[in-house]
Structures are given as structure tokens and as C-alpha cells.
Amino acid sequence: MSLNDGPLWRLDACALARGYADGAFTPLQVAEVSLARIARFEPHLNAMACVDAPGARAAAAASTARWQAGRTLGPLDGVPLTLKDNLHAAGLPTRWGSKLGPDAPLARDELPVERARAAGLVVLGKTCLPEFALQGCTVSPLTGVTRNPWDWRLTPGGSSGGAAASVAAGYAPLALATDGGGSIRRPAAYTGLVGIKPSRGLVPRAGGLPDLFLGHEEVGGLARTAGDLRRLLEVLAGRSVAVSPLPAMRILVLSRLGPRPVDERLVDMVQAVADSLAAQGHRVTRDDRADWAEDVHALWPRLSASGLAWLIDSQDAWPGPALRTAAARLAACGDATQALYEDGRRLGAADLFALGHAVQRLHETLAGEFSRFDVLLTPATASVAWPADEAFPRAIDGRPAGPRADAVFTPFANAAGLPAVSLPCAMIGGLPASCQLTGPHGCDARLLALAEQITTLHPWAPPGARMPALERLE
């Protein structure tokens, strides 16, 4: 591998590591390419909340010295990484997408970021997110509108839209993000990436922001390949998540969950993936009548709304600006946050108990499903990407849609603490489209191995495919 093999920004993390080992290029050269690409596209994409060019160059120079001395910190040493701006990183502020966020740099990393740095990953900066990471699009009063690298007019989804856009646009091959109801998996789907929400507790957390999802939000990652994502997850989890060989799996295909609309093209895509897996010897069963996730889906917004109301009402909950009253803090927030806060204030103990009861029933139902099946195969989203300045798709499959209408297939995995992987499988209307794999707790390695197999069966875009929105600027 050499510099003549193609632009460095196109290489995945594993290819970068091979180039470092061969001496074809250095982490410092790659970091400079990443920073130049950010400078070139950020006025249009708006994926980065802040860029740490000096820190990235220093980390890349240190990694270059380690590779030259043969004392690397691991297989991802020197690979560029972006961080979602709700993860603390030493030397950078955590603004959380809000004008309430303090702009002073923090003194310490939180645990997942600490592990990433200890493995030699080069932090480029923080990525944009909606205010408090509570919307399905990436628009905030702090950073404005983040756009999709495939089409500037469209959203990359949320709340990890900046993270997804940064990887899809070639800023970095890896991004660290959070998922409290699909916030990694749906942006991955809209931008042609592989994204994982790990099993509850696989990636330990400490030293971060207040938990508005009461343990249901996980730190995971986005990458261009399932292999890269596995290596990142091993760094975050502190142990291997490999499995070989992949056994034949019992796969339940759910093209729909309940009565909510789903784009028929996504239904067809999932059926095509199921047919390919059956041809590989997996045992595939189809069920289009499953409605067991409906109660949790309908009630899930209560969790984040209640968490937000607590955050705004509690002066000491988060060290933001010293605004003495909840009214003053709320006035500094955007319209979407203010509306969600009012929803949260109206909720009572019985409302949260209803959600808790629905989650309990979901656990029981899924225990039954996973006694008969190893994996659930669904679309990752109910729709394709929609206009970037709109909070949600206005219609899906010709039917009116509303808030979280695209999130039919994701919250149940958070509620039950299950691992789930989103991966691209097709192009629909010139945009990436993805399926989702969900399994029982602890089967993260098996899901990633199955994702790698699906990738070989469904090469969703031609090698070296270019994004029209970026191509016009290159």
C-alpha cells in the first residue's frame, strides 16, 4: 500500500493501520489530510462542533513516533476519530448542542474517550448534535443545521448526525457517539455507515454528563466497515468481540413492527437480504404481524422528556451557566427543547410507571422470541432521509408521519438493553438504505460477524462510489 493507491481519506481504519505498519504513510500525514478535508467541507456540511487541530497534530506525531519505534498502543494507533459533543474530552468543552453548555475546556476525559486515547486514536474534535441529544435530526440553536454528505438538502438524522456526517464525508474512519433510542443506528443508515448500539454495560461509562435516559443510553460507534467497528468496540469494551467461524443462525425477519408506515422500498430491501441469508444456510422465518414493540415505541419519548425537565429544573444537575431560575435556563434553549420540557413537566409518576411496565412486558416478550431465534432482521429506519431543515419526515409510504416516525425499529433495543447493528445494504433513490440486526444481550460479536457476511452478499454501492454533494466541491 502506498500514497499512490488512492486518497488517504478513503481508507478504512484497518487499511490505515496496514499503511502505518508498511511505512507507506504516517499518522501525522493522515491527520493533516483529515484536517484539510474538514476545512474544505465544513462550511457546507457543518458536522463539527469544534476542531482540535493542535491536539490532533500532537497525538498524530506521538503515534508516528510509536509506529517508527515499533511500540504501538494497539491496532488503531494513529487512526483519526471524532467525538460526539456529549462526551467529555480533556482540553475541549462539552456544549451538548446547547447555548447553556459551558465553553470552558474540561480537565478530564470520560471513560470511553479515555480508552480511545489510550489505544492511540487521534481525536480530531467534537461533532454536532441536536440540543441535549434529544431530537431525530441534527439542528441546534448552538451550531445550526448539519447536512447529509450524500445530498446537502437532506438530514443525516440524529442525534449523532454530526458523527455520521464526519465519517461519511471522510473526515475520519471512526466516530464515537451515543444511542438512547436509535441515535447511532439511524444516522448510520442515512449516511451509508455501519453503526452499533452495544449490549447494556458492555462499554462502561464514568465521568460524563447527567444520564437523561436512566441507563438506556449506550456509547457506541460508527464506521465504514463492520470490521473497523468491531476493533473500535474492542477498545471501548476492553475485551475481544470477535467470533469465528459464524454458525448458521435462526433469523426472524420483521419488515414491519405494528401499524406504523414503512417505506415499501425498505421492506423489499430487507426481504432481499433475508433471501441471501437463507441461501447461505441460515434458517429464516418471516413475520409481518409483530406488534410487541408498539407500547414502548409510543411511550419512549416520556423518558427523555422527563429527564430534560429534571435537568432544566435542577440548578445543580449540570454545571452550565449560573442562571438562577429554570425559566432563565429554558429561555436560553431552542424551541424544540422548550416544547419537550413542557411535555416533561406534564408527566407524572403514573406516566413513567406505564413506560416501566411496558418495558417489563417487552423483556418478557423478547425472552420468548430469543428462545426460538438468534437474530431479528428489520429495516434500520422506516424512511429514507428527509429535508435537513425539517424535524421529521412529513410522509412515509404515502401516509402522514410525525415526530419519531422514522424510529419504528430502534427504541425497543434500548429499552431491553440489547445490541443492535445498522448496516447499509442497498441504494434507494441515490441514497443509502440499511437493515438492522438485533440479538440477545451479549451477542455483539455475533451480530458484527453476521453484518460482515451481509456486506459481502450485498455490496450496496460500487467500490469508490462518490457522493454527489461532495463531488461538486472537490
N, C-alpha and C positions, 0 to 999 in steps of 0.2 A: 504494500500500500504506500502511496506517495501523494504529494500535493497535486500531482497531475491526474489523480484518479477522480477528481471532481471537487466541488466546493466543500470545504470542511463543515459548513453548517448543515449539509445534507446527511452527514454521517450520524449513525446512532451511537449510543454510549459504548457499546461493545466494540464497534469499529474504531472509535476514537482510542480506546484502550489498546487495541492492536497496533494502531499507528504510533502511539507513545512508546510501546514496547519495541517496535521496529526502528524507532528513531526517525520515522518519516516526517514527523512534526512534533511540536511540543504543546503542553497545556497552555503555555503563555501565548503561542501563536493562535490557538483555538479561542482563547479568551478575547484576544484582540478582534478576531473575526466576529465573535458574538457581540461585543460592544459596538463594532461598526454596524452590524445589522440592526441592532436596537436603535442607533442614531438615525439610520436610514428610514426605518419604517414607523417608528413611534409617533410621529406627527399624524399618521393616518390610522394606525391600529389602536393606540392608547391601551396597551396591555400592562405597562409598568407603572406602578405607583411611585417607585423610586429606584434609581440605578446606583449601585455602589461600584463605580469604575475603579477607584483606588484599591478597595478591598479585594475586588476580583483579580486585579493585576498582581497584587501581593500574594494571594492564595495560589494563583496560577504559577507564579515564579517559584514559590516554595515547592509546588508539585513537580515542576520541571526539574528542579534540583534533585528531588527524590527519585524520579524516573532515571535520571542520568547516573545516580549513585546506586541504583538497584535496591532502594529501600522504600518501596511504595507502601501506602497505607491500606491498599486493597484494590480490587478490580475497577473501581470507579474513581480512583485517584485522578484528579485533574479534569473531571468531566463537569461542564457547566450545569448549573441548577438554578431555577428560580423558586422563590418562596411566596406563597400567598400571604397577603398583608393582614392576616390574623394569627400569624405565627411569630413569636418573638425571636429576634436575631440581634446579637450583640453588635453595637455600633450603628444600628438602624432604628428608626421609630416604628411603632406599630400603630397605624392610624385606623385600621378596621373599617376603612371606607367611609369614615365619618369626620366631620369638622370638629367633633368632640374629642377625637383622638389626639393625644399629646404628640407634639412634633419633636420632642427630645429623644435622642438615641438611647437605647436600652443598654444595660450593663452586661446582661447575660442572655445566652440562647435558652429557649425551652428545649426539652429533652430530644424530640425528633430532629430539630435543627442541629443540636449539639452532636448527635450521632452522625448526621450527614457530614458535618465539617470534620469530625474525627476520621471519617473514611476518605478524606481528601477532596470531597466535592467542592467545586468553586461556585460560591454564591454570587450571582450577578446583581441581585436586588429583589425587590418585592413586587408582586403583581396585583393588579386592580381587582376589586370585588365590590358588590353592592354593599350599602351601609349595613354593618354588623353581620354580613354574610347571610342575609335573610330573604333574598329575592332570587328568582329563577332566571334573571337576566343580569348583566353587569353594567349597571348605571348607578352612579352615586353622586351626591352633592359635592364630594371632595374631588373626584377625578373625572367626572363626566361619563361619556359613553365609550365602552370598549366594543370593538368591532371584530367580525369574523374574518380571518385571513383568506377564506375562500371567496368572500363577497363582502365588501365594505358595508353594504346596505343591511347586512344581517347580523344578528346577535351570535356570540359564541356560547350563549346560555349563561347559567350562573349556579351557585355563586362563585365557582372557580373559573369564571370566564377569562380573566386575565392570565391565569396559569395555563389554560388550554391554548389561548391565542399565542402565548410566548413560545410554546413548544411547536405548535403547528407552523408558526412563521419562521422557525429556525433560529430563534434566539438561544435556545438550549435544548438538548435532547431529553431533559428530565425536568419535572416540576413537582414540588412538594405542596400539598393542598389539603383541604378538609372536606368531609362529606357528612352532612347531617340529614339528608333526605334525597340524595342524588346529586349533590353539588360538585362531585368529581365526575361521575359517570355520564351525566347529561352533557356537560361541556365537552367531554372527550368525544361523545357521539357526534356533536355538531361540528367538530373540527378534525375528525379523522384520526383520533388517537386511541390508545388503549389506556383505560383508567381503572383503578381498583379502590373500592372501599373494603378494607381488611376486616377480618373477624374481630368482634369486640375484644379489646385488650391485647391483640397481637402486637400493635405498636403502642408502647406505653407513652403516656403524656405526663408532663410535670412542668411547672413554672410558666404556664401560659395564661391566656385570657380567661375570664369567667365562662363557665360552661352553660350556655343557654339551652342546650339540648339534653341536659341531665344524663350524660354518659352515652347518648346515642350518636354523637358525632365522632368520627374517627379521622385520624391523619392517614392519608394515603398518597398516591402519586399518579402522574400522567407521563406517558412515554410514547414513542413511535412504535415500539415493538413490545410484545409480551415478555420477551427475554430480558430486555432492559428493565421492565417494570419489576420482574422477579428479583433482579440484582438490587434494585433500589429498595424493595421491600425487605430483603435480607439485611441490608444496612439498618433500616429503621427498626426491624424486629430483633436484631441481634442474633439471628439464627437462620439456618437454611430453610428455604421454602421450595426446594426442588423435589421433583418426583419423576422417576424413570424406571421401567417404561410405563406409559399411560395405559391403564387397564380399560377394557370395554366398560362403558358407562350406561346406566339406566337413566335416560333423559326424558323429562316431561316437557313438552312444548306447549307453551301458553301464549298464543298470539294476542289474546285479549285478557284483561282482568276486569270482570264486572261489565257494567253497561257503558263505560266511558268510551268516546270515539278514539279510534286509532287509524292513522293513515294506512290505507289498504296496501300501498306500496311497501310499507314496513312489514305488514303481515306476510306478503309474498316473499320478502327477503328472508324472514325467519323460517318460513316453510322450506325455502331452498337450502338454507343451512342445515335444517333438520334432515332433509333428504341426503345431503352429502355425508352427514354423520352416520346415518343408517347404513349407507354404502360402505363405510369404514368398519362396520361391525358393532357399532353402538346400538343399544336397544332403545328405540324411540317410540314414545306414546304421545298422542296429541289430545288436548282437552281445551276447547274454546268456551267452556261454560263456567270456569272457575271465577268465583266472586268473593273468595275468602279475604282478600286484601282491602275490600271496599270500605269497611268501617274505619280501619286505620288510615287509609288514604284520606277519607273525609275529615277525620278528627286530627290528623297530624299537625296542621298549622296551629292548633291550640298550644302546642309545646313551645314553639319559638315565640309566639305572641305573648305568652305568659312570661317567658324568660326575658323578653325585651322590656315588658312593663316593670319587672323586678329591677332590671338594670337601670332604667331611667329613673325610677323612684328611689333608688338606693344610692346616696351620695358616695358611700364608701365601696360600692361594688366594683368599681373600676377606676383607676387613677387618671381620669380625664381632667379637663379644665375645672377650676374651682368655681363652678356655678352653683349657687346655694340652693336653688329650688329645682324641682322636677320640671316645672313649667319653663324655666330658662334653658334647661338641658334639652327639653323636647323642641323648643323653638329653634335650636341650632341644628336640628335634624331635617332630613328631606321629607317630602310629602308622603312617600310610601312608608317610611318609618313611623311617621306620626299616625297614619291610619292603622298600622299594625299595632302600635302602642294602645290606641283606643280599643281595638279588639281585645288585647290582653287585659286591659283594665276591667272589661266587662265580664271576663271569665271568673268563675268561682271554683271552689273545691270540687263540686259535683261534676263540673265540666272536665276537669283534669282526671277525676276518678273514672269518668266514662272512657277517656282515652286509655288510661291504665288498664281498664277492664278489656277493652278491645285488643290491646297489645297482649294481654294474657291469653285471650282466645286465639290470637294469631299464633302464638308459641305452640299451643296445643295442636292446631291445625297443621302447622308446618312439621311438627314432630311426626305426624301421621304421613305426610307427603314424603318425608325423607326416610321413612321406614320402607317405602316402596321405590323411591327414585334417588339417584345420586346428585342430579343436577336439574335445575329449572332453566329452560331456554326461553327467553322472551325478547321482544324488542327492548332496546335501551330507553327509547323515548316513544311517545305517542305521535310525534310530529317531526317534521324537518325544521331547520332553523327559520326564524321569522324576523321581521324588521327590527333592527337594533334599538330603535327609539320606542319600541312598544314592550310592555312588561310581560306579555304572554301572547301566544298565537290567538288570533281572533276567531279562527275556524279550523277544525280538523275533520278531514273526510267529509267536508260539506256541512258539518254541524257546528253550531256556535260553541266556542270554547271560552274558558275563563281562567282565572289565576290557577296555576299549577296543573293546567290541563295536559301539559306535556309530561308531567311527572307521574303517570299512572303506574309505572313499573318499578320505581325506585324506593319509596319510603318504607315498604314492608321489610326490606333487608336491614335498614337502620333500626326499626322497631324490634326486630328479632335478633339483632346482633350478628347477622350472617355476612359472610364475604360475598362480594358481587363484583364482577368484572364486565366492563363495557368495551367492545372492540368493533372496529369498522369491518363491514362485510360487503358493502355494495356502494355504488354511486346512484343517487336518485336526483334527477333534475340538475346534474352537475355538482351535487353536494354529497358529502359523506353520509352514510347511514349505518347504524350499528345495532348489533344484538347485545343481549346481556346474559351472562351466566351467573347463577346464584346457587350456592350449595350450603350444606350444614356447617355449623360452626367448626372452624379449624381446617377446612378443606381448601384453604387459599392456594396451596401448591398445586393441587389437582385442577382447580379452575384455571390457573395460569397455563398449565400444561395443555389443557383442552383448548384454551384460547390460541396457543401456538399452533395446534393442529388445524383449527378452523382457519387461521391466517394462511396456511399453506393450501387449503382447499378453496378459499375464496380470496384470491388476490384482488382486493376491492378497487385498486387504482393501478394504472400502468407504472412500472418502475420509473422513477424520476419524474412523475407527474408534477406539473407546475400549477400553482394556484393563480387563476386569472387576476385576482386583485393585486397580488404581489408582483406578478409578471409585468404588469403595466408600469411598475415603478423601477424595475431592475434594468 
